[in-house]
Amino acid sequence: MKKVDFIIRPHKLDEVKEALLAAGVQGMTVTEVKGFGRQRGKTELYRGSEHSIVFLPKVRVEVLIPDQLLEQTMQAATAAARTGKIGDGKVMVTEVGEVRRIRTGEIGEAAI
């Protein structure tokens, strides 16, 4: 099993959600986060003054998937999140040792 984290632009959340559901993902966790990458934030003009915004708003989508869904899940979400501009986000994949559903006690892929 894999845990895949997508850090994406907030306005792309609905498109990514639909792409993940179409790829076979059964559930996800979404968190509003802030951060920066290579661009180190941005500078905006507000009432004639420059203000530096270091931490930009992003959304983190976390999904647990069986190994065989990894490639199609990553491709679907990446295509849905892409704008072609700096700050589109990241995809991170982590190996998951064990998953247990609290309500039923199911273990492994059955718990996803």
C-alpha positions as CSV (number, residue, x, y, z in Angstrom):
1,M,0.0,0.0,0.0
2,K,1.0,3.6,-0.6
3,K,0.1,6.9,0.9
4,V,0.2,9.7,-1.7
5,D,0.2,13.3,-0.7
6,F,-0.6,16.0,-3.2
7,I,0.2,19.6,-2.4
8,I,-1.9,21.7,-4.9
9,R,-3.4,25.1,-5.6
10,P,-6.7,25.6,-3.7
11,H,-8.8,26.3,-6.8
12,K,-7.8,23.0,-8.3
13,L,-9.2,20.9,-5.5
14,D,-12.5,20.0,-7.2
15,E,-10.8,18.9,-10.4
16,V,-8.3,16.8,-8.5
17,K,-11.0,15.2,-6.4
18,E,-13.0,14.2,-9.5
19,A,-9.8,12.9,-11.2
20,L,-8.9,10.8,-8.1
21,L,-12.4,9.4,-7.8
22,A,-12.4,8.5,-11.5
23,A,-9.0,6.7,-11.0
24,G,-10.5,4.5,-8.3
25,V,-9.5,6.2,-5.1
26,Q,-12.2,5.5,-2.5
27,G,-11.4,8.2,0.1
28,M,-9.2,11.1,0.8
29,T,-8.3,13.6,3.5
30,V,-8.0,17.3,2.6
31,T,-6.2,19.9,4.7
32,E,-5.6,23.6,4.1
33,V,-1.9,24.4,4.4
34,K,0.5,27.2,3.7
35,G,4.0,27.0,2.4
36,F,6.5,27.9,-0.3
37,G,8.9,26.3,-2.7
38,R,11.5,27.6,-5.0
39,Q,9.7,30.8,-5.7
40,R,10.0,31.8,-2.0
41,G,6.5,33.4,-1.9
42,K,5.5,36.4,-3.9
43,T,5.3,40.2,-3.6
44,E,2.1,42.1,-4.1
45,L,1.2,45.8,-4.2
46,Y,-1.5,46.9,-1.7
47,R,-2.5,50.5,-1.6
48,G,0.8,51.6,-3.1
49,S,3.1,49.5,-0.8
50,E,4.8,46.3,-1.5
51,H,4.0,43.4,0.8
52,S,5.9,40.1,0.7
53,I,3.8,37.0,1.1
54,V,6.1,34.2,2.0
55,F,3.7,31.4,2.9
56,L,1.2,30.8,0.0
57,P,-2.1,29.0,0.6
58,K,-2.2,25.4,-0.7
59,V,-4.3,22.3,-0.2
60,R,-2.9,18.9,0.9
61,V,-4.8,15.9,-0.3
62,E,-3.8,12.6,1.2
63,V,-4.9,9.2,-0.1
64,L,-4.2,5.6,0.7
65,I,-4.2,3.3,-2.3
66,P,-3.2,-0.3,-3.3
67,D,0.2,-0.5,-5.1
68,Q,-1.5,-1.3,-8.5
69,L,-3.4,2.1,-8.5
70,L,-0.3,4.2,-7.9
71,E,0.6,5.2,-11.4
72,Q,-2.9,6.0,-12.7
73,T,-3.7,7.9,-9.5
74,M,-0.6,10.0,-9.8
75,Q,-1.2,10.7,-13.5
76,A,-4.9,11.6,-13.0
77,A,-4.2,14.0,-10.1
78,T,-1.2,15.6,-11.8
79,A,-3.0,16.2,-15.0
80,A,-6.0,17.8,-13.1
81,A,-3.7,20.0,-10.9
82,R,-1.4,21.3,-13.6
83,T,-1.6,24.9,-14.7
84,G,1.9,25.1,-16.2
85,K,2.9,27.9,-13.9
86,I,5.3,28.0,-10.9
87,G,3.6,26.8,-7.7
88,D,1.5,23.9,-9.2
89,G,2.6,21.7,-6.3
90,K,4.2,18.4,-5.4
91,V,3.3,14.7,-5.2
92,M,4.9,12.6,-2.5
93,V,4.6,8.8,-2.2
94,T,5.2,6.9,1.0
95,E,5.2,3.2,1.7
96,V,2.6,2.2,4.3
97,G,3.4,-0.8,6.5
98,E,-0.1,-1.4,8.0
99,V,-3.6,0.1,8.0
100,R,-6.3,-0.9,10.4
101,R,-9.9,0.3,10.2
102,I,-11.0,1.2,13.8
103,R,-14.7,0.4,13.5
104,T,-14.3,-3.2,12.1
105,G,-10.8,-4.1,12.8
106,E,-10.0,-4.9,9.2
107,I,-6.3,-4.9,8.3
108,G,-4.4,-4.1,5.1
109,E,-6.0,-3.3,1.8
110,A,-9.5,-4.3,3.2
111,A,-9.1,-1.3,5.6
112,I,-8.7,1.2,2.8
